[in-house]
């Protein structure tokens, strides 16, 4: 799991602590129902009490933690159905972002960033005969999606997409968090999607870009079901 020393120095201590705790929840290092005290959170993140306290309050607002008076925080439990619904909503919103980016056309800056993401993905997959660099992949993947959202030039849409990612397992990087053959296969398919989505956007094919992006997000549900179905509440 990522530690504070591995996080970007551009982030504040509070942002770093929040990121580490969020990743721990998403990856099930902190399983649903786990009681999380400040002391254990400090040990997990390597941060002091003040940034950890703010980080835990932030994650409570995001819905990942729930506050228990006199008892600290607990990792919230989510049903498989609610997580799947989050994916469906996010797929619709990101599809819309891809369509708008295609309709508006990419700036030279956005085009260069997206092309570099594809090139970096090619390099990482070619070098993954041993093991995929998942940290670098997650960074590239996030840059790719955020750039398309920026190119859509629809700030409210980007805000709504961020809100859907507050549901555990609905992050941009859900697949690279997990290990195993199924995850590796989906990462490779995800990269091909990146190529086809960018091609559609460059060629101003809004409908094609939207449909491909929607499918790109929705296939993650299958991986999520394989990884967390046994531990989520099925009510």
N, C-alpha and C positions, 0 to 999 in steps of 0.2 A: 504494500500500500504506500502511496505517496506520503512523505513526511515533510515537515516544514523546511528542512534543508534542501529539499528537491523542488520546492515551489519557487516561482519567479520572485525575485527581489523587488519587483515593481509593486507587489501586493503588500498591503499593510499586514501587521501581525494578526489583526482580527479577521481580515479577509482570508489569510492563509489558514488560520484555525478553522474558519467556517468551511473552507474548501476540503480540508482533511476530514472533518467530521461528516460532511455531506457525502464524500466518496466512501467513507466507512459504512454509511447507511445504505448507499446504493449497491455496494458490493457485498452487503450482508456480513461484513466484518462485525458490525453492530446489528444484530438480528432484531426483527420486530419484537417488541415487548421488553427489550433490554432496558434496565434502569441505568441512567447515565448521570453520575455525580460529577461535580466540578473537578474533584481530584483525579478521577479516572480519565476524564476528558483532557486534563492537562498532561497526564502521562501519555495518552494516545497521540496528542498533537505536538507535545514538546513546548507548548506555550504556557504563559503564566495565567493566573486566574482571571485577570481583567479581560484580555481578549477572548478567552474561552467563554466567559460569562456572556459577553455580547454575542459571540458566535452561536451559543446555544439558544439565546433569545431569538436570533435571526432565523434559525432553523425551525423554531417553534412557530414563527409567523409564516414560514413557508409550508408548514403542515407536516414536516418530517419528524418533529418531536412534539410531545405534549407535556405541559407543565403540571406537576403534581405538588400541591402545597405541602411544604415541610419535607418533601421527599425528592425534590429535584426534577429531572426530566426522564421521560421514557420514550423510546423509539416507537413511533406509531405503527400500528398494523393496518395493512391495506389489503382489500380483497383482490383476487386476480381480475375480477370483472372491472373494478374501478381503475386498475392500472391499464387494462386493455382499452378502456374508454379514453384514458388520457392519451394513449398512442393515436387513437382514431382522430381525436381533436387536433393533436399536433400535426398529424399527417395532412389534414385539411388545410391548416394554416400555413405549413411550410410549402405545400403545393401551390397555394395562392401566391406566396412569396416568389416562387420560381416562375410562375406565369407572369407576374408583374415585372420581374427582372428581365424576362424575355421581351415583353411588350415595350418597356422603356429603353432597352438596349444597355449593354454594359459600358461603363466608362473604361478608359485605358487602364486605370489603376485597378479596378475590380477584375477586369479580364486578366491582368498580369498575376494577381493574387490567386485566382482560381486555377489558372494554368500551372502555376507553381505547385499548388496543392496536388493536382493530378500528377505532375512530374515527381514530386516527393513520394506520392503513394506508389508510383511505379518502382521507384528505387527501393522503398521499404519492402515491397512484396517480392522483388527480385532477390533481396538479401535475406528473406525470411525462411530459407531452407533450414536454418537452425532454429530460430525463434523470432517472432515478430516483436519489434520494439513498440510495445503497446502505449507507452507514454508519449512517444513521438507521434504515433498514429492518432491518438486522441487529440493532441494539439492540432495536427493537420486537419482532422475531421471537423473540429469545432471552427477553425478558421474558414473552411469551405462553406459550412452552413451559415455562419454569421455574415460572410461576405455576400452571399446570395440575398440574405435578409436585408442587408444594407443597400444592395443594388435595387431592391424592390421600392426603396424610397417611401416607405409606409411605416413610420415610427410606431404607431399603435399596434400594428401587426407584429412587429418585433417584440414589443412588450407582452403581448398575449402569448406568443410562443414561449417566452421565458417563464411565464406563469405555469404553462403546462409542464415544464420541466421540474417544477417543484414537487410533483408526484414522484415518489421513489421509483426507480427503474425506468423513468421516462426521460432521462437525460440524453443529450446528443451522443454520449459515449457509452451507452449501456452495453453494447456488444463487446467492445474491446476490454471492458472490465473483467469479463469472464474468460476462463481458460477452456481448452478442450477442442476437439475436432470440429464440433458443430459451430463454435464461435469463430474458429479460424476460417472455415468455409464461408461464413456470412460476411466476414471482413473482406474477403476477396470479391464476393458478389457486390458488396457495398462500393468497392473501388470502381468496378465496372459501371455501376449506377452513376457514380460521380462523373465519369467520362461521358456517358450518354446524356445526363442532365445538362452538363455544360455545353455539349454540342447543340442541344435543343435551344438553349438560351442564346447562344451565339447566333444561331440561325433564325432567331426571333419567332420560334415555334412555341407560343405560349401554352397551348393545349397539351402538346407533347411533354413539355417541361413539367407542367403541373401533374399530369398523370404519372410520369416517371418518378417524381419526387414523392408523391403520395405512396406509391408502391414501395419505394425505397425505405420509407419510415415504417410502413405496416409490416414488412417482413420481420422486423425486429421482435414483433409480438411472439412469433414462433420460438425464437431463441429465449425470450423472457419466460415463456411457459415452461420450457425444458429446465431452466435453471432455478426458478423460484416457486413453481406450482406446489411443490411438496411442503414449502414452508410458509406459504401465504394462507390467510383465512379464506376459505371457499364459500363463506356465507353470502 
